[in-house]
Amino acid sequence: VAALAKEGSEKGVSYNARAFFTRDGRLKGVCAAARTITEQRKLEGQLREQQTYLRGLIESSGDGLITVDPDGFISDVNDQMCRMSGYGRADLNGTQFADYFTERDVARTGVKQTFEKGVVTEYALTLVSRTRRHLQVTFNASVFKDAADVPPGIIASVRDSPDRLRPGGQVRERDTPLAGPSEARG
């Protein structure tokens, strides 16, 4: 509610009131309290702006981004991860991370290693999309911590890397060398 201040400016206020009645049910009075929430509204606006900015950073990534809790459950994904997997955000959130890979134990190990070491890079996995297509990806992840310095999860970047890595993080050499520009033309 907006209240008019003495000097004429409007202030946001939170207003609570309660009616009091006599034993026979007649209105005896009202007790009311109001407090200014202008500063609270300002902080809420700043928080919304910050959240919008951070979500924009997450969504601008060309990699799939995913957060996973210590029990292996997905807690958030970006749109690119949804495109790569073929699943919507609501389909992925709250499900087991390992369930989307051909070798679930290898995926679980990658999450476990991230929590143990704090970071994992170039960890290879094979993502199984909703259409059952297999996509070779690399998993780069790190632990993030809350205000109490407790790690509530990991954030991982999932990048398409066809035919470069074997599941579990082993880099595979290409069977045939890449053709240079002159060789590609024939």
Stockholm file with secondary structure:
# STOCKHOLM 1.0

chainA/1-186         VAALAKEGSEKGVSYNARAFFTRDGRLKGVCAAARTITEQRKLEGQLREQQTYLRGLIESSGDGLITVDPDGFISDVNDQMCRMSGYGRADLNGTQFADYFTERDVARTGVKQTFEKGVVTEYALTLVSRTRRHLQVTFNASVFKDAADVPPGIIASVRDSPDRLRPGGQVRERDTPLAGPSEARG
#=GR chainA/1-186 SS CEEECTTSCEEEEEEEEEEEECTTSCEEEEEEEEEECHHHHHHHHHHHHHHHHHHHHHHTCSSEEEEECTTSBEEEECHHHHHHHSCCHHHHTTSBGGGGBSSHHHHHHHHHHHHHHSEEEEEEEEEECTTCCEEEEEEEEEEECCTTSCCCEEEEEEEECTTTEETTTEECCCSSCCCCHHHHHC
#=GC SS_cons         CEEECTTSCEEEEEEEEEEEECTTSCEEEEEEEEEECHHHHHHHHHHHHHHHHHHHHHHTCSSEEEEECTTSBEEEECHHHHHHHSCCHHHHTTSBGGGGBSSHHHHHHHHHHHHHHSEEEEEEEEEECTTCCEEEEEEEEEEECCTTSCCCEEEEEEEECTTTEETTTEECCCSSCCCCHHHHHC
//
